[in-house]
Amino acid sequence: MTRNLFSPVEPNPAEGVAKHFVQVWAEAVLRQAERTREIRQQAAIDSRNHEHNEDWSASAYELEANFRAQWAEEHMLVWAVYQLERWRARLAKERGEKAPPENQALRDARNALEHLDEAHLDDDGARSPVAKGGTGRALRNLPDGVLRFSLGGGKVFEVLDAERLDEEALAVVASINDELDDQAMAMYEDLIRGC
């Protein structure tokens, strides 16, 4: 069954569609921020226990699995927040308003992750495959032109504060709270409270 999710009486149908996708991505950010926070916390607990040689500590295999899960969750959070920013800008355009400022660090991280498969890879990280030209520009925008294969503390994907990534994502959601329904706002409030 095909279902039209947009109001047929919208004076500007493009605005209705843009508002819909703002909510789609805001809700995705909320879900992803929660998942990212959970895996980040579990990885930190397992790593700390492993370092202290606790009897119940995670194995090297489990630590590696945590890394893979955290990498993917952080990547998906970056993507969701980036999509939310893009749709907020489109909604502003449809309303004849000025678009909110773009987060350059978020854009750099998203671009580097999108083009990671084109990079020169080694054990330490990914580097631009060429010094100049079209290929590898996204990686060259990162500090030292390198996307390091590490997580935990410091910067995520070289440019985003690991401890603040989900907080920044939630701040983007808060900035468009008038566009969200009650269920999404309740989810947001729970995440802010740490529930």
C-alpha positions as CSV (number, residue, x, y, z in Angstrom):
1,M,0.0,0.0,0.0
2,T,1.4,3.4,-1.0
3,R,0.9,6.1,1.6
4,N,1.4,9.9,1.1
5,L,3.1,11.2,4.2
6,F,2.7,14.8,3.4
7,S,-0.4,17.0,3.7
8,P,-2.1,17.5,0.4
9,V,-3.3,21.0,1.4
10,E,0.2,22.4,2.0
11,P,0.5,25.8,0.3
12,N,4.1,24.9,-0.5
13,P,4.5,21.1,-1.0
14,A,8.3,21.4,-1.0
15,E,8.2,22.9,2.4
16,G,6.1,20.0,3.7
17,V,8.4,17.5,2.2
18,A,11.5,19.3,3.7
19,K,9.8,19.5,7.1
20,H,9.1,15.8,6.9
21,F,12.7,15.0,6.2
22,V,13.9,17.3,9.0
23,Q,11.8,15.1,11.4
24,V,13.0,11.9,9.8
25,W,16.7,12.8,10.3
26,A,16.1,14.4,13.7
27,E,14.6,11.2,14.9
28,A,17.4,9.2,13.3
29,V,20.0,11.4,15.2
30,L,18.2,10.8,18.5
31,R,18.3,7.0,17.9
32,Q,21.8,7.0,16.7
33,A,23.1,9.3,19.5
34,E,21.7,6.8,22.0
35,R,23.3,3.8,20.3
36,T,26.6,5.7,19.9
37,R,26.6,6.6,23.6
38,E,25.9,3.0,24.6
39,I,28.7,1.5,22.5
40,R,31.1,4.2,23.6
41,Q,30.4,3.5,27.3
42,Q,30.6,-0.3,26.9
43,A,33.9,0.0,25.0
44,A,35.3,2.2,27.7
45,I,34.3,-0.2,30.4
46,D,35.7,-3.2,28.6
47,S,38.9,-1.4,27.8
48,R,39.4,-0.2,31.4
49,N,38.7,-3.7,32.8
50,H,41.1,-5.2,30.3
51,E,43.8,-2.8,31.3
52,H,43.4,-3.6,34.9
53,N,43.4,-7.4,34.2
54,E,40.1,-8.0,35.8
55,D,38.9,-11.6,35.8
56,W,35.8,-10.7,33.9
57,S,37.6,-8.4,31.4
58,A,36.9,-8.5,27.7
59,S,39.2,-10.5,25.5
60,A,41.3,-9.0,22.7
61,Y,38.7,-10.2,20.3
62,E,35.9,-8.5,22.2
63,L,37.9,-5.2,22.3
64,E,38.3,-5.4,18.6
65,A,34.6,-6.1,18.1
66,N,33.9,-3.0,20.3
67,F,36.1,-0.9,18.1
68,R,34.3,-2.1,14.9
69,A,30.9,-1.4,16.5
70,Q,32.0,2.0,17.8
71,W,33.5,3.0,14.5
72,A,30.3,2.2,12.6
73,E,28.1,3.9,15.2
74,E,30.2,7.1,15.2
75,H,30.1,7.1,11.3
76,M,26.4,6.6,11.2
77,L,25.9,9.4,13.7
78,V,28.0,11.8,11.6
79,W,25.9,10.8,8.5
80,A,22.6,11.3,10.3
81,V,23.6,14.7,11.7
82,Y,24.9,15.8,8.3
83,Q,21.6,14.8,6.7
84,L,19.7,16.7,9.4
85,E,21.8,19.8,8.7
86,R,21.2,19.5,4.9
87,W,17.4,19.2,5.4
88,R,17.3,22.1,7.9
89,A,19.0,24.2,5.2
90,R,16.4,23.0,2.6
91,L,13.5,23.8,4.9
92,A,14.9,27.3,5.6
93,K,15.2,27.8,1.8
94,E,11.6,26.7,1.2
95,R,10.5,29.2,3.9
96,G,12.6,32.0,2.4
97,E,14.8,32.1,5.5
98,K,18.6,32.1,5.9
99,A,20.0,28.6,6.3
100,P,21.7,27.8,9.7
101,P,25.5,27.9,9.6
102,E,27.1,24.7,8.4
103,N,29.3,22.8,10.8
104,Q,32.6,22.7,8.9
105,A,34.1,20.0,11.1
106,L,31.1,17.8,10.6
107,R,31.3,18.3,6.8
108,D,35.0,17.5,6.8
109,A,34.5,14.3,8.7
110,R,31.5,13.2,6.6
111,N,33.4,13.9,3.4
112,A,36.5,12.0,4.6
113,L,34.4,9.0,5.6
114,E,32.5,9.0,2.3
115,H,35.8,8.9,0.3
116,L,37.7,6.6,2.7
117,D,37.7,3.8,0.1
118,E,39.7,6.0,-2.3
119,A,42.5,6.7,0.2
120,H,46.0,5.3,0.6
121,L,45.7,2.9,3.5
122,D,48.2,1.7,6.0
123,D,48.1,0.3,9.6
124,D,47.9,3.8,11.1
125,G,45.3,5.5,8.9
126,A,44.1,6.8,5.6
127,R,45.9,9.5,3.6
128,S,45.0,11.3,0.4
129,P,46.2,9.2,-2.5
130,V,47.6,12.3,-4.3
131,A,49.1,15.5,-3.3
132,K,46.9,17.7,-5.5
133,G,43.9,17.3,-7.8
134,G,40.3,16.1,-7.4
135,T,40.9,12.8,-5.7
136,G,41.6,12.8,-2.0
137,R,40.6,16.4,-1.3
138,A,38.3,15.3,1.6
139,L,41.2,13.7,3.4
140,R,43.5,16.7,2.8
141,N,41.0,18.9,4.7
142,L,41.7,16.9,7.9
143,P,44.5,17.9,10.3
144,D,47.7,16.5,8.8
145,G,45.7,15.1,5.9
146,V,45.2,11.8,7.8
147,L,42.2,9.9,9.0
148,R,43.6,7.8,11.9
149,F,42.2,4.4,12.6
150,S,41.7,5.0,16.4
151,L,38.8,5.9,18.7
152,G,38.4,6.7,22.3
153,G,39.2,10.1,23.7
154,G,40.4,13.0,21.6
155,K,38.9,13.5,18.2
156,V,36.6,11.3,16.3
157,F,37.6,11.1,12.6
158,E,40.2,13.7,13.4
159,V,37.9,16.7,13.7
160,L,35.0,16.0,16.0
161,D,35.2,16.0,19.7
162,A,34.4,12.4,20.8
163,E,32.9,13.4,24.1
164,R,30.7,16.0,22.5
165,L,29.7,14.4,19.2
166,D,26.3,13.1,20.4
167,E,25.8,16.3,22.5
168,E,26.4,18.4,19.3
169,A,24.0,16.1,17.4
170,L,21.3,16.6,20.1
171,A,21.9,20.4,20.0
172,V,21.0,20.3,16.2
173,V,17.9,18.4,17.1
174,A,17.0,21.0,19.8
175,S,17.4,23.8,17.3
176,I,14.5,22.4,15.3
177,N,12.3,21.2,18.1
178,D,9.3,23.1,16.8
179,E,9.3,20.7,13.8
180,L,9.2,17.6,15.9
181,D,6.2,15.7,17.2
182,D,5.7,15.0,20.9
183,Q,7.1,11.5,20.8
184,A,10.4,12.7,19.3
185,M,10.6,15.5,21.8
186,A,10.1,13.0,24.7
187,M,12.9,10.9,23.3
188,Y,15.2,13.9,23.0
189,E,14.4,15.0,26.6
190,D,15.2,11.4,27.9
191,L,18.6,11.5,26.1
192,I,19.5,14.9,27.5
193,R,18.7,13.6,31.0
194,G,20.8,10.5,30.4
195,C,17.9,8.1,30.8
